[in-house]
């Protein structure tokens, strides 16, 4: 039987392919999204300094316990809204979107659309 690479390794390989082309700078930091089965995480990163400027997830104190589930599109929308609010407070308007090796569909798309409607440009 052939050995097939696992999903985690395939996603990591796709993420590296995306990261070769995308870099966050001070004027336009990178919005990185990671989704697990139970939660979704997003952070805005300045790659030049190696610093996370803003982060939000379903485990954040603002959202924890308020969502019935952390791994669905409703939770992704809540995280996108929280991230856009924190980015506005930090003075961040423009970002580069890094989908983290996942396809732009479902939870990733819901988070991105909500962050856009919250004021982020990408």
C-alpha positions as CSV (number, residue, x, y, z in Angstrom):
1,X,0.0,0.0,0.0
2,X,1.3,3.5,-0.9
3,X,2.0,6.0,1.9
4,X,-0.1,9.1,1.4
5,X,0.9,12.3,3.1
6,X,-1.4,13.4,5.8
7,X,-3.7,16.5,5.6
8,X,-1.6,18.5,8.0
9,X,1.5,18.0,5.9
10,X,-0.4,18.9,2.7
11,X,-1.7,22.1,4.2
12,X,1.7,23.1,5.5
13,X,3.1,22.5,1.9
14,X,0.4,24.7,0.4
15,X,1.0,27.4,3.1
16,X,4.7,27.6,2.3
17,X,3.8,28.0,-1.4
18,X,1.5,30.9,-0.5
19,X,4.0,32.4,1.9
20,X,6.6,32.6,-0.9
21,X,4.5,35.3,-2.6
22,X,3.0,37.1,0.4
23,X,4.8,39.2,3.0
24,X,3.4,41.7,5.4
25,X,5.2,45.0,5.8
26,X,4.6,47.9,8.2
27,X,2.3,49.7,5.8
28,X,0.4,46.6,4.8
29,X,0.7,43.8,7.3
30,X,-0.3,40.2,6.7
31,X,-3.7,38.8,7.9
32,X,-3.0,35.1,8.7
33,X,-5.9,32.7,9.2
34,X,-5.6,29.2,10.8
35,X,-8.5,26.9,11.3
36,X,-8.7,23.8,13.3
37,X,-11.7,21.5,13.7
38,X,-12.9,23.2,16.9
39,X,-11.6,26.8,16.6
40,X,-10.5,29.5,14.2
41,X,-7.6,31.9,14.7
42,X,-6.6,35.1,12.9
43,X,-3.7,37.5,13.4
44,X,-2.3,40.5,11.7
45,X,1.5,40.2,11.5
46,X,4.3,42.6,10.5
47,X,6.8,40.2,9.0
48,X,9.6,42.8,8.8
49,X,9.7,43.1,12.6
50,X,8.3,39.6,13.3
51,X,5.6,41.0,15.5
52,X,1.9,40.1,15.9
53,X,0.0,43.4,15.9
54,X,-3.5,42.2,16.4
55,X,-5.0,38.8,17.1
56,X,-8.5,37.3,17.5
57,X,-9.8,33.7,17.9
58,X,-12.8,31.8,19.1
59,X,-10.8,31.3,22.3
60,X,-10.5,35.1,22.9
61,X,-12.0,36.3,26.2
62,X,-14.5,38.5,24.2
63,X,-15.9,35.5,22.4
64,X,-15.3,32.5,24.6
65,X,-18.5,31.1,26.0
66,X,-20.7,33.3,23.8
67,X,-20.6,31.0,20.8
68,X,-22.3,27.6,20.8
69,X,-19.5,26.2,18.6
70,X,-16.1,27.5,17.6
71,X,-15.6,25.7,14.4
72,X,-18.5,26.9,12.2
73,X,-19.1,29.9,9.9
74,X,-21.0,31.8,12.5
75,X,-17.9,31.7,14.8
76,X,-15.6,32.7,11.8
77,X,-17.8,35.7,11.3
78,X,-17.6,36.7,14.9
79,X,-13.8,36.4,14.8
80,X,-13.6,38.5,11.6
81,X,-15.8,41.2,13.3
82,X,-13.6,41.2,16.4
83,X,-10.4,41.3,14.4
84,X,-11.7,44.2,12.3
85,X,-12.6,46.1,15.4
86,X,-9.2,45.5,17.0
87,X,-7.4,46.5,13.8
88,X,-9.4,49.8,13.6
89,X,-8.4,50.5,17.2
90,X,-4.7,49.8,16.3
91,X,-5.0,52.1,13.2
92,X,-4.6,49.3,10.6
93,X,-6.7,49.7,7.5
94,X,-4.9,47.7,4.7
95,X,-3.7,44.1,5.0
96,X,-2.5,41.3,2.8
97,X,-4.7,38.2,3.1
98,X,-2.9,34.9,3.9
99,X,-5.4,32.0,3.8
100,X,-3.0,29.6,5.5
101,X,-2.9,26.9,2.9
102,X,-6.7,26.4,3.1
103,X,-9.0,27.0,0.1
104,X,-10.9,30.3,0.1
105,X,-14.3,28.8,1.0
106,X,-16.5,28.3,4.0
107,X,-15.1,29.5,7.3
108,X,-12.1,31.2,5.6
109,X,-14.3,33.2,3.3
110,X,-16.8,34.1,6.1
111,X,-14.0,35.5,8.2
112,X,-12.5,37.4,5.2
113,X,-15.9,38.9,4.1
114,X,-16.7,40.0,7.7
115,X,-13.3,41.6,8.2
116,X,-13.8,43.5,4.9
117,X,-17.2,44.7,5.9
118,X,-15.7,45.7,9.2
119,X,-13.3,48.2,7.5
120,X,-10.2,46.2,6.5
121,X,-9.0,46.5,2.9
122,X,-7.4,43.6,1.1
